Amino acid sequence: MVRKYIIILSIILISGCSLFQDNIAEGWKAFENGDYEKARDCFSKETILNANLEAYVGLGWSNAKLGNKESALSSFEYVILEDSINYIDAISGAVFAGSAMCMDSTSAIRGTYFLSKYPNYVFEHDTTVTFKQVAFTSACSYVNIGDFSSALLMIKIIEPGFNAIPGNEQGKLDILLKIEEISQWI
């Protein structure tokens, strides 16, 4: 039993997170400073110690930034199943992670739902992530599943004045070109 505690204490000390500080606050601080590995370690430690849902959100975002899309989606899905109302950053993260994993149908529908509930979303810990990125990612996912009408609705969230007729080939091409254009600056 003592050996188990020594191993856990060693892991905590090696992880770079302070033993006597709030792992979540320290994790978000590291995340905001671009130290995603330290953030991941702090959030991971908190999930082990307390199974805190916010720690799973942070773990998901840290893993996403590190390119671990499967781990990111797993963390976001866990939070969504437990409490999607209070942890909206898990839903937005799941849109991105799901799209990165080519789960386009789920990502697109989740993005539409998310934007209907949180139309002015900005991720508190990375203000470059906004409703526009969610809409863009959803638009791309809709195009990937051949739903150009829904893709158009997502594009209109980003650029309300844009119009196309998604039912014909020219309209589809216009939507694809607009997505390409938006991808250059979003």
N, C-alpha and C positions, 0 to 999 in steps of 0.2 A: 504494500500500500504506500509506504513512504517513497519507494522507488518511482511509483506512478506520479506522485506529486513533484518529485525532483525532475522527471522528464517533462512534465507540463510546464514547470517553472523555467526550465532551460529553453523550451520552445518559445515561451513568452519573451524571455530576455533576448533571444537570438532574433526574434521577429522585428526588432527595432522599435517597438511600441513600448511606452513606459508602463511599468507595472502598476503605478499608482495614479494614472490619468484615465480620463474617459476615452476609451478606445474609439468610440464613434466620433467624438469631436476631433480627436487626433487623426483619425482616418480621413475625415473630410478636409482637415487642414492640409494633410499630405496630398490628397486628391487635387485640391485647388492649387497647390504648388507644383503640380505635374509629377509628383513622386507616386506613381500608380502602384508600384510594387510595395512600398511602405503602406500605402492606403489599403491595398488588398490584404496585407498581413494584419493590420489593425482590425479591419472589418472581419476577417476570418477568425481572429482570436475572439472577437465579441460574439460571433455566431456560435462558437464552441462553448464559451462560458455562459452565455445568457440566451441564445437563440433569438436575439433581438431582430425584429423585422427590418428596422432601419439599417442595421448592419448588413443584412442580406441585400438591401438596395445598394448600399455603398460597395459591397463586394461585387455585385453585378456590374455596376458602372466601372469599377476598377478593372475587372476582368475584360470588359468591353474595350476599354482604352488600351489594354495590353494585348488585344487581339484574340482573347480566349472567348470566342462567341458562344460556344456550347456551355461553358461554365457561367457566362453572363446570363444567358437565357434561362438556365436552370435556376439561378438565384432569383431572377425576376419572376419566373413562373411560380416559384414557391411563395413569394410575397403576394402575388395576385390571387393565388388560391386561398391564402390566409386572410387578406384584408386589402383589397384593391381600392377601397374608398379613401383610406388615410395615407396611402403610399403611391401617389400618382406617378412619381418618378420611376417606379417599377414598370408601369404600363408604357410610358414613353420609351424606356430602355428596352422593353420587350419588342416594341415596334422595330427599333433599329437592329437588335440582335436577331430577331426573326427574319428580317429582310436579308441580313448578312448570311443567314443559313438557308436562303432560298425557300423559306416558308412563306411565300408571297401571299397566299390567300389569307392566312391568319394575320400576318403583318398588316395587310391592307385594311381588313375589317377592324382590327384592333386600333389602327390609326384613325379611321373614320369615327369610331366610338369615342376615342380619346379626345379628338378635336371638337366633337359635339359637346363634350362636358367641360373642356378646358381650352377654349378658343384662343386665349392669350398666353398660353404656357411659355414660361422661361424656366429652365433648370437652374435652380438656386446655386448650385456648386460649379456650374460651367455655363455662363450666360450666353455663350455662343450657340447653345442648344435651345432652340425655340420652337414654337408651333410651326414655323416655316419649314424647319428641318423634318419635323414629323409629317407635315403635309407632302413635302417633296419625296420622302421615303415611301409614303403610302401611294403617291402617284406612280412611282417607279414599280412598286409591287402590283398595282392595278394593271399597269401596262404589261407586266410579265405574265399576268393571267388572262390577258386579252380584254379587260374591262376598261375600254377607253372612255366611256361615259363617266365612270367614277374617277378615273385619272384626271379628267377635265375638272371635276368638282374640286379635287385636291389642288390642282394648279391654280384655280380661281381663288383659293385661300391665300396663295402667295401673290398672285397678280390678278386682282378682281376684274380688270378690263380685258383680259384675254378671252377670246372666243374661238371656237372651232366646232365643226360638225363631226362628232365622233363616229357617226354611222357610215361615213364614206372614207375612201382611201386617202383623199387629200386631207380630211380632218384628222385622221390618224397620224398622217405624216406631220401635220401642223403641231399636234400634241407631242410627238416624239422630238421635233425640233425645239419646241418650247422647253421640254425637259432637259435637253442638251444645253440650251442657253442658260437655264437656271442653274444647272450643275456647275457652270463656270464661276458663279459668284456666291452660291449658297454655302 
